[in-house]
Amino acid sequence: MIHEYVGNVHLHTTHSDGTATPEEVARIAGEAGLDFVIPTDHDIYVPGLEGWRGDTLLLIGEELVAGTRQEPGNHFLAFGVGEELAPFAGDPQGLIDAVNQREGVGFVAHPFERAAPKFGERALPWLDWQVQGYTGISIWNYMSEFKSYLPSLPAALWAVLFPQSVIRGPLPETLAKWDELLQTRRLPAIGASDAHATWYRLGPLKLQVFPYAYLFRAVNLHLLTPAPLRRDWRADQGVIYAAMREGRSFVAYDLIGPARGFRFTASAGEVEAGLGEELAIGEGALLEARSPLPAELRLIHGGRVVARARGQSLRFLAREPGAYRVEAYRRHWLRWRGWVFTNPIYLR
């Protein structure tokens, strides 16, 4: 039996540049219907906070900055380490090695970004693609995408007031890089909010961009696990991090339609594989995507769309090896917008 758990795995609290405590974040996440939440404050790990808060599991990660003042960027998410890693932050490869030596999982936080110079926001992309050993990449960072739609003050005000009119999906260059890397290795993907819930003043007005409660209903990570969570946080974090490490997950923009129940599987004879798993292709493997809501479903192989369907299912007989993944789009605010991006199934 497969168990599905939904959470947000990249956000900030008052321990860095967020506006709520970890305990408050866990409460808000529970009210938003999340099963787990993992704050990742900048260059600080705060121990002693992990555990169940009501029906939501609070775990603690860390976002480490391995860039420099001259070349900002190289932000890296570390999970399941259980100790401070800031001393390793100056060296991207050394940081990745430190995470692996501690049996953690690590993801490139925002592989690509676009600057918003009108507001003093620099792009903070990943710069060192020669590194080895990282678990995966974050393909959809809500706040990074939002930042790319701020060319002017009027555009920014529109985007703040009507964010659903601008948010579209992962940056195309990020998906292209993911597909490139998938040609030579397994590479799990995650996605999240990067929530800060920052307050801004406009004269006498005070505005929060964007509240945690809003972002926890937007871009989330859906994990598919063979074992259920048992309300023992130490054991449960192992279930969460194993699913992230193995790519048994998909990223979903739940705001435009709840994505619980979305599935992508492969079968060859009597053998079946799910997200993040491998399957011997033999004379052909049947790939099937099933959606809880109507959508445009696209099957991606080698960076190309090899099949598409509108509705709630897609079936395709694959005869070539490689990584196959699914993208789903739904119409919202007068255009097709990214909804679900699955991790691959690997045919060999």
C-alpha positions as a LaTeX table, in Angstrom:
\begin{tabular}{lrrr}
\hline
Residue & $x$ (\AA) & $y$ (\AA) & $z$ (\AA) \\
\hline
Met1 & 0.00 & 0.00 & 0.00 \\
Ile2 & 1.26 & 3.46 & $-0.91$ \\
His3 & 0.88 & 6.32 & 1.58 \\
Glu4 & 0.86 & 9.94 & 0.37 \\
Tyr5 & 2.08 & 12.81 & 2.53 \\
Val6 & 2.16 & 16.48 & 1.54 \\
Gly7 & 4.56 & 19.05 & 2.93 \\
Asn8 & 6.67 & 22.13 & 2.37 \\
Val9 & 10.43 & 21.70 & 2.59 \\
His10 & 12.04 & 25.12 & 2.02 \\
Leu11 & 10.99 & 28.12 & 4.11 \\
His12 & 12.33 & 30.52 & 6.69 \\
Thr13 & 11.46 & 31.43 & 10.27 \\
Thr14 & 12.48 & 34.06 & 12.81 \\
His15 & 15.78 & 32.18 & 13.23 \\
Ser16 & 16.85 & 33.86 & 9.96 \\
Asp17 & 14.76 & 36.17 & 7.76 \\
Gly18 & 11.26 & 34.77 & 8.21 \\
Thr19 & 8.50 & 36.26 & 10.35 \\
Ala20 & 7.12 & 33.30 & 12.34 \\
Thr21 & 8.71 & 30.91 & 14.79 \\
Pro22 & 9.11 & 27.23 & 13.85 \\
Glu23 & 6.28 & 26.38 & 16.23 \\
Glu24 & 4.02 & 28.97 & 14.59 \\
Val25 & 5.01 & 27.68 & 11.16 \\
Ala26 & 4.03 & 24.14 & 12.17 \\
Arg27 & 0.64 & 25.36 & 13.41 \\
Ile28 & $-0.02$ & 27.26 & 10.17 \\
Ala29 & 1.10 & 24.26 & 8.13 \\
Gly30 & $-1.37$ & 22.09 & 10.01 \\
Glu31 & $-4.17$ & 24.56 & 9.35 \\
Ala32 & $-3.24$ & 24.43 & 5.65 \\
Gly33 & $-3.58$ & 20.65 & 5.68 \\
Leu34 & 0.12 & 19.79 & 5.42 \\
Asp35 & 1.41 & 16.55 & 6.90 \\
Phe36 & 4.97 & 17.81 & 7.41 \\
Val37 & 6.95 & 21.03 & 7.21 \\
Ile38 & 10.72 & 21.59 & 7.18 \\
Pro39 & 12.05 & 25.11 & 7.88 \\
Thr40 & 15.47 & 25.74 & 6.30 \\
Asp41 & 16.87 & 28.88 & 7.87 \\
His42 & 19.94 & 30.55 & 6.40 \\
Asp43 & 23.25 & 29.21 & 7.71 \\
Ile44 & 21.83 & 28.15 & 11.06 \\
Tyr45 & 20.63 & 24.82 & 12.41 \\
Val46 & 18.45 & 25.08 & 15.52 \\
Pro47 & 18.26 & 21.76 & 17.43 \\
Gly48 & 15.59 & 20.59 & 19.83 \\
Leu49 & 12.56 & 21.68 & 17.81 \\
Glu50 & 11.68 & 18.56 & 15.84 \\
Gly51 & 8.58 & 16.56 & 16.63 \\
Trp52 & 4.88 & 16.26 & 16.00 \\
Arg53 & 2.80 & 19.41 & 16.44 \\
Gly54 & $-0.77$ & 18.21 & 16.31 \\
Asp55 & $-1.14$ & 16.35 & 13.02 \\
Thr56 & 1.90 & 17.98 & 11.41 \\
Leu57 & 5.49 & 16.73 & 11.65 \\
Leu58 & 8.02 & 19.53 & 12.19 \\
Leu59 & 11.54 & 18.73 & 11.01 \\
Ile60 & 14.50 & 21.12 & 10.71 \\
Gly61 & 16.81 & 21.58 & 7.73 \\
Glu62 & 19.20 & 24.33 & 6.72 \\
Glu63 & 19.83 & 26.51 & 3.67 \\
Leu64 & 23.54 & 27.11 & 3.26 \\
Val65 & 25.10 & 29.79 & 1.11 \\
Ala66 & 28.21 & 28.53 & $-0.68$ \\
Gly67 & 28.61 & 31.63 & $-2.84$ \\
Thr68 & 30.68 & 34.78 & $-2.35$ \\
Arg69 & 29.95 & 38.51 & $-2.24$ \\
Gln70 & 31.39 & 38.81 & $-5.76$ \\
Glu71 & 29.51 & 35.74 & $-7.05$ \\
Pro72 & 26.37 & 35.29 & $-4.95$ \\
Gly73 & 24.51 & 32.06 & $-5.37$ \\
Asn74 & 25.17 & 28.37 & $-4.71$ \\
His75 & 22.37 & 28.00 & $-2.16$ \\
Phe76 & 22.10 & 24.43 & $-0.91$ \\
Leu77 & 19.41 & 22.71 & 1.17 \\
Ala78 & 20.58 & 20.15 & 3.74 \\
Phe79 & 18.17 & 17.77 & 5.46 \\
Gly80 & 18.53 & 15.01 & 8.03 \\
Val81 & 21.99 & 16.05 & 9.18 \\
Gly82 & 21.19 & 16.99 & 12.77 \\
Glu83 & 24.03 & 19.47 & 13.22 \\
Glu84 & 25.31 & 22.86 & 12.08 \\
Leu85 & 26.99 & 22.84 & 8.66 \\
Ala86 & 27.74 & 26.56 & 8.25 \\
Pro87 & 31.53 & 25.98 & 8.67 \\
Phe88 & 31.44 & 24.05 & 5.37 \\
Ala89 & 29.41 & 26.64 & 3.45 \\
Gly90 & 32.33 & 28.33 & 1.69 \\
Asp91 & 33.08 & 25.32 & $-0.52$ \\
Pro92 & 30.22 & 23.78 & $-2.55$ \\
Gln93 & 31.87 & 20.37 & $-2.95$ \\
Gly94 & 33.02 & 20.31 & 0.66 \\
Leu95 & 29.49 & 21.16 & 1.77 \\
Ile96 & 27.99 & 18.35 & $-0.31$ \\
Asp97 & 30.59 & 15.94 & 1.05 \\
Ala98 & 29.78 & 17.00 & 4.62 \\
Val99 & 26.07 & 16.30 & 4.07 \\
Asn100 & 26.83 & 12.86 & 2.62 \\
Gln101 & 29.28 & 11.96 & 5.39 \\
Arg102 & 26.47 & 12.61 & 7.88 \\
Glu103 & 24.01 & 10.52 & 5.84 \\
Gly104 & 21.87 & 13.54 & 5.04 \\
Val105 & 20.15 & 14.54 & 1.83 \\
Gly106 & 21.04 & 17.69 & $-0.08$ \\
Phe107 & 19.38 & 19.64 & $-2.88$ \\
Val108 & 20.40 & 22.60 & $-5.01$ \\
Ala109 & 17.97 & 25.26 & $-3.76$ \\
His110 & 17.40 & 27.36 & $-6.89$ \\
Pro111 & 19.37 & 26.12 & $-9.89$ \\
Phe112 & 18.44 & 29.19 & $-11.93$ \\
Glu113 & 17.06 & 32.57 & $-10.92$ \\
Arg114 & 16.27 & 35.87 & $-12.58$ \\
Ala115 & 17.14 & 39.17 & $-10.96$ \\
Ala116 & 14.69 & 41.94 & $-10.06$ \\
Pro117 & 17.04 & 44.95 & $-10.26$ \\
Lys118 & 14.23 & 47.49 & $-9.76$ \\
Phe119 & 13.97 & 46.16 & $-6.22$ \\
Gly120 & 17.63 & 45.39 & $-5.53$ \\
Glu121 & 17.10 & 41.64 & $-5.86$ \\
Arg122 & 20.03 & 39.83 & $-7.43$ \\
Ala123 & 19.77 & 36.46 & $-9.11$ \\
Leu124 & 21.09 & 33.69 & $-6.86$ \\
Pro125 & 21.56 & 30.69 & $-9.16$ \\
Trp126 & 23.68 & 27.61 & $-8.63$ \\
Leu127 & 27.07 & 28.37 & $-10.20$ \\
Asp128 & 29.21 & 25.25 & $-9.79$ \\
Trp129 & 27.78 & 22.43 & $-11.90$ \\
Gln130 & 31.05 & 20.48 & $-11.67$ \\
Val131 & 30.23 & 19.30 & $-8.15$ \\
Gln132 & 29.37 & 15.66 & $-7.52$ \\
Gly133 & 27.28 & 13.74 & $-5.03$ \\
Tyr134 & 24.33 & 16.04 & $-4.35$ \\
Thr135 & 20.98 & 14.27 & $-3.98$ \\
Gly136 & 18.98 & 16.39 & $-6.41$ \\
Ile137 & 17.65 & 19.82 & $-7.32$ \\
Ser138 & 14.66 & 21.97 & $-6.46$ \\
Ile139 & 12.85 & 22.46 & $-9.76$ \\
Trp140 & 10.13 & 24.85 & $-8.56$ \\
Asn141 & 10.82 & 27.57 & $-6.03$ \\
Tyr142 & 7.70 & 29.74 & $-5.74$ \\
Met143 & 9.46 & 32.89 & $-4.58$ \\
Ser144 & 12.25 & 32.53 & $-7.15$ \\
Glu145 & 9.66 & 32.31 & $-9.91$ \\
Phe146 & 7.72 & 35.25 & $-8.46$ \\
Lys147 & 10.89 & 37.37 & $-8.45$ \\
Ser148 & 11.16 & 36.96 & $-12.22$ \\
Tyr149 & 7.89 & 38.86 & $-12.77$ \\
Leu150 & 8.95 & 42.19 & $-11.22$ \\
Pro151 & 10.28 & 44.38 & $-14.06$ \\
Ser152 & 8.61 & 47.54 & $-12.72$ \\
Leu153 & 6.67 & 48.89 & $-9.74$ \\
Pro154 & 3.25 & 48.58 & $-11.47$ \\
Ala155 & 4.05 & 44.99 & $-12.50$ \\
Ala156 & 5.19 & 44.19 & $-8.97$ \\
Leu157 & 2.02 & 45.60 & $-7.41$ \\
Trp158 & $-0.10$ & 43.55 & $-9.81$ \\
Ala159 & 1.91 & 40.41 & $-9.03$ \\
Val160 & 1.61 & 40.94 & $-5.27$ \\
Leu161 & $-2.14$ & 41.56 & $-5.42$ \\
Phe162 & $-2.92$ & 38.88 & $-8.03$ \\
Pro163 & $-0.15$ & 36.27 & $-7.82$ \\
Gln164 & $-2.28$ & 33.60 & $-9.46$ \\
Ser165 & $-2.17$ & 35.68 & $-12.64$ \\
Val166 & 1.63 & 35.41 & $-12.93$ \\
Ile167 & 2.74 & 32.08 & $-11.42$ \\
Arg168 & 3.17 & 29.60 & $-14.28$ \\
Gly169 & 5.54 & 26.81 & $-13.28$ \\
Pro170 & 9.22 & 25.91 & $-13.00$ \\
Leu171 & 11.62 & 28.09 & $-14.97$ \\
Pro172 & 12.18 & 26.50 & $-18.41$ \\
Glu173 & 15.96 & 26.64 & $-17.96$ \\
Thr174 & 15.63 & 24.63 & $-14.74$ \\
Leu175 & 13.61 & 21.89 & $-16.42$ \\
Ala176 & 16.09 & 21.84 & $-19.32$ \\
Lys177 & 19.01 & 21.40 & $-16.91$ \\
Trp178 & 17.17 & 18.65 & $-15.06$ \\
Asp179 & 16.53 & 16.77 & $-18.30$ \\
Glu180 & 20.17 & 17.22 & $-19.30$ \\
Leu181 & 21.41 & 15.78 & $-16.00$ \\
Leu182 & 18.91 & 12.91 & $-16.17$ \\
Gln183 & 20.68 & 11.69 & $-19.29$ \\
Thr184 & 23.59 & 10.47 & $-17.17$ \\
Arg185 & 22.33 & 9.96 & $-13.61$ \\
Arg186 & 19.33 & 9.54 & $-11.37$ \\
Leu187 & 18.41 & 12.97 & $-10.07$ \\
Pro188 & 15.44 & 13.44 & $-7.73$ \\
Ala189 & 13.63 & 16.78 & $-7.73$ \\
Ile190 & 11.75 & 18.67 & $-5.05$ \\
Gly191 & 9.82 & 21.95 & $-4.98$ \\
Ala192 & 8.66 & 24.34 & $-2.28$ \\
Ser193 & 7.65 & 27.85 & $-1.33$ \\
Asp194 & 10.83 & 29.50 & $-0.02$ \\
Ala195 & 8.40 & 31.35 & 2.24 \\
His196 & 9.57 & 34.34 & 4.27 \\
Ala197 & 6.20 & 36.07 & 4.79 \\
Thr198 & 7.95 & 39.45 & 4.81 \\
Trp199 & 6.11 & 42.60 & 5.84 \\
Tyr200 & 6.47 & 45.75 & 3.70 \\
Arg201 & 5.35 & 49.32 & 4.33 \\
Leu202 & 3.84 & 51.48 & 1.59 \\
Gly203 & 3.31 & 54.80 & 3.33 \\
Pro204 & 0.65 & 54.19 & 5.99 \\
Leu205 & $-0.10$ & 50.72 & 4.60 \\
Lys206 & 1.48 & 47.49 & 5.78 \\
Leu207 & 1.43 & 44.43 & 3.52 \\
Gln208 & 2.69 & 40.88 & 4.02 \\
Val209 & 4.17 & 39.20 & 0.89 \\
Phe210 & 3.16 & 36.31 & 1.01 \\
Pro211 & 1.69 & 34.85 & 4.24 \\
Tyr212 & 2.76 & 31.32 & 5.17 \\
Ala213 & $-0.89$ & 30.27 & 5.07 \\
Tyr214 & $-1.07$ & 31.23 & 1.40 \\
Leu215 & 2.20 & 29.65 & 0.31 \\
Phe216 & 1.50 & 26.40 & 2.16 \\
Arg217 & $-1.47$ & 25.96 & $-0.17$ \\
Ala218 & 0.62 & 26.63 & $-3.29$ \\
Val219 & 3.78 & 24.73 & $-4.36$ \\
Asn220 & 4.21 & 21.62 & $-2.21$ \\
Leu221 & 6.04 & 18.30 & $-2.24$ \\
His222 & 3.94 & 15.12 & $-2.33$ \\
Leu223 & 5.76 & 12.04 & $-1.01$ \\
Leu224 & 4.73 & 8.46 & $-1.76$ \\
Thr225 & 5.97 & 6.06 & 0.91 \\
Pro226 & 5.61 & 2.29 & 1.38 \\
Ala227 & 5.44 & 2.73 & 5.16 \\
Pro228 & 3.07 & 5.01 & 7.07 \\
Leu229 & 4.14 & 7.73 & 9.47 \\
Arg230 & 3.70 & 6.46 & 13.03 \\
Arg231 & 3.97 & 9.67 & 15.10 \\
Asp232 & 7.49 & 8.76 & 16.23 \\
Trp233 & 9.38 & 11.70 & 14.80 \\
Arg234 & 12.79 & 10.02 & 14.70 \\
Ala235 & 11.46 & 7.07 & 12.74 \\
Asp236 & 9.17 & 9.27 & 10.65 \\
Gln237 & 11.97 & 11.57 & 9.53 \\
Gly238 & 13.64 & 8.50 & 8.08 \\
Val239 & 10.51 & 7.79 & 6.03 \\
Ile240 & 10.36 & 11.41 & 4.81 \\
Tyr241 & 14.02 & 11.69 & 3.89 \\
Ala242 & 14.15 & 8.27 & 2.22 \\
Ala243 & 11.31 & 9.32 & $-0.10$ \\
Met244 & 13.13 & 12.57 & $-0.92$ \\
Arg245 & 16.43 & 10.77 & $-1.53$ \\
Glu246 & 14.87 & 8.13 & $-3.77$ \\
Gly247 & 12.62 & 10.50 & $-5.74$ \\
Arg248 & 9.38 & 8.86 & $-4.66$ \\
Ser249 & 7.59 & 12.19 & $-4.96$ \\
Phe250 & 6.07 & 14.83 & $-7.18$ \\
Val251 & 5.86 & 18.61 & $-7.00$ \\
Ala252 & 2.38 & 20.15 & $-7.20$ \\
Tyr253 & 0.82 & 23.61 & $-7.34$ \\
Asp254 & $-2.07$ & 22.62 & $-5.10$ \\
Leu255 & $-3.62$ & 26.09 & $-5.23$ \\
Ile256 & $-5.07$ & 25.44 & $-8.70$ \\
Gly257 & $-6.32$ & 21.97 & $-7.81$ \\
Pro258 & $-5.56$ & 19.50 & $-5.01$ \\
Ala259 & $-3.12$ & 16.97 & $-6.46$ \\
Arg260 & $-3.43$ & 14.23 & $-3.84$ \\
Gly261 & $-3.97$ & 10.98 & $-5.67$ \\
Phe262 & $-1.90$ & 11.81 & $-8.77$ \\
Arg263 & 0.00 & 8.70 & $-9.88$ \\
Phe264 & 2.56 & 7.73 & $-12.51$ \\
Thr265 & 3.53 & 4.07 & $-12.89$ \\
Ala266 & 5.27 & 1.72 & $-15.31$ \\
Ser267 & 4.67 & $-1.98$ & $-15.85$ \\
Ala268 & 6.36 & $-4.71$ & $-17.88$ \\
Gly269 & 4.74 & $-8.10$ & $-17.59$ \\
Glu270 & 3.96 & $-8.71$ & $-13.93$ \\
Val271 & 6.48 & $-6.15$ & $-12.65$ \\
Glu272 & 5.45 & $-2.59$ & $-11.77$ \\
Ala273 & 7.50 & 0.47 & $-10.83$ \\
Gly274 & 6.57 & 3.82 & $-9.36$ \\
Leu275 & 8.22 & 7.22 & $-9.02$ \\
Gly276 & 11.96 & 7.05 & $-8.48$ \\
Glu277 & 12.14 & 3.35 & $-9.30$ \\
Glu278 & 13.79 & 1.35 & $-12.09$ \\
Leu279 & 12.21 & $-1.18$ & $-14.43$ \\
Ala280 & 13.70 & $-3.47$ & $-17.05$ \\
Ile281 & 12.05 & $-2.44$ & $-20.30$ \\
Gly282 & 12.13 & $-5.83$ & $-22.02$ \\
Glu283 & 9.98 & $-5.69$ & $-25.16$ \\
Gly284 & 8.27 & $-2.56$ & $-23.90$ \\
Ala285 & 6.95 & $-0.93$ & $-20.74$ \\
Leu286 & 3.46 & 0.49 & $-20.31$ \\
Leu287 & 3.59 & 3.94 & $-18.74$ \\
Glu288 & 0.40 & 5.28 & $-17.19$ \\
Ala289 & $-0.41$ & 8.62 & $-15.55$ \\
Arg290 & $-3.64$ & 8.99 & $-13.59$ \\
Ser291 & $-4.88$ & 12.37 & $-12.41$ \\
Pro292 & $-7.52$ & 13.20 & $-9.77$ \\
Leu293 & $-8.60$ & 16.21 & $-11.86$ \\
Pro294 & $-8.82$ & 16.95 & $-15.60$ \\
Ala295 & $-5.53$ & 18.28 & $-16.94$ \\
Glu296 & $-3.24$ & 18.32 & $-19.93$ \\
Leu297 & $-0.81$ & 15.46 & $-19.30$ \\
Arg298 & 2.60 & 15.41 & $-20.98$ \\
Leu299 & 5.09 & 12.53 & $-20.91$ \\
Ile300 & 8.70 & 13.74 & $-21.09$ \\
His301 & 11.69 & 11.64 & $-22.23$ \\
Gly302 & 15.08 & 13.14 & $-22.99$ \\
Gly303 & 13.69 & 16.65 & $-22.74$ \\
Arg304 & 11.02 & 15.99 & $-25.39$ \\
Val305 & 7.27 & 15.51 & $-25.12$ \\
Val306 & 6.71 & 11.96 & $-26.41$ \\
Ala307 & 3.01 & 11.70 & $-25.56$ \\
Arg308 & 0.22 & 13.97 & $-24.38$ \\
Ala309 & $-3.44$ & 13.67 & $-23.47$ \\
Arg310 & $-6.20$ & 15.82 & $-22.02$ \\
Gly311 & $-8.37$ & 14.37 & $-19.32$ \\
Gln312 & $-7.47$ & 12.24 & $-16.34$ \\
Ser313 & $-5.25$ & 9.55 & $-17.84$ \\
Leu314 & $-2.37$ & 9.01 & $-20.23$ \\
Arg315 & $-1.01$ & 5.67 & $-21.47$ \\
Phe316 & 2.12 & 5.10 & $-23.54$ \\
Leu317 & 4.10 & 2.02 & $-24.55$ \\
Ala318 & 7.78 & 2.89 & $-24.08$ \\
Arg319 & 10.37 & 0.96 & $-26.06$ \\
Glu320 & 13.44 & 3.10 & $-25.35$ \\
Pro321 & 15.38 & 3.18 & $-22.07$ \\
Gly322 & 15.89 & 6.34 & $-20.06$ \\
Ala323 & 14.17 & 8.61 & $-17.55$ \\
Tyr324 & 10.46 & 9.24 & $-18.12$ \\
Arg325 & 8.57 & 11.88 & $-16.18$ \\
Val326 & 5.15 & 13.52 & $-16.36$ \\
Glu327 & 4.08 & 17.15 & $-16.37$ \\
Ala328 & 0.46 & 18.17 & $-15.88$ \\
Tyr329 & $-1.08$ & 21.57 & $-16.68$ \\
Arg330 & $-4.45$ & 23.06 & $-15.77$ \\
Arg331 & $-6.23$ & 26.16 & $-17.03$ \\
His332 & $-6.35$ & 28.87 & $-14.40$ \\
Trp333 & $-6.68$ & 32.61 & $-14.83$ \\
Leu334 & $-7.11$ & 32.31 & $-18.62$ \\
Arg335 & $-3.99$ & 30.25 & $-19.37$ \\
Trp336 & $-2.42$ & 26.83 & $-18.93$ \\
Arg337 & $-0.30$ & 26.71 & $-15.78$ \\
Gly338 & 2.03 & 24.10 & $-14.37$ \\
Trp339 & 0.27 & 21.87 & $-11.87$ \\
Val340 & 2.15 & 18.58 & $-11.33$ \\
Phe341 & 5.77 & 17.64 & $-12.09$ \\
Thr342 & 6.64 & 14.07 & $-11.21$ \\
Asn343 & 9.99 & 12.53 & $-10.51$ \\
Pro344 & 11.07 & 10.08 & $-13.21$ \\
Ile345 & 10.66 & 6.37 & $-13.60$ \\
Tyr346 & 13.90 & 4.92 & $-14.96$ \\
Leu347 & 13.62 & 2.30 & $-17.72$ \\
Arg348 & 16.70 & 0.21 & $-18.46$ \\
\hline
\end{tabular}
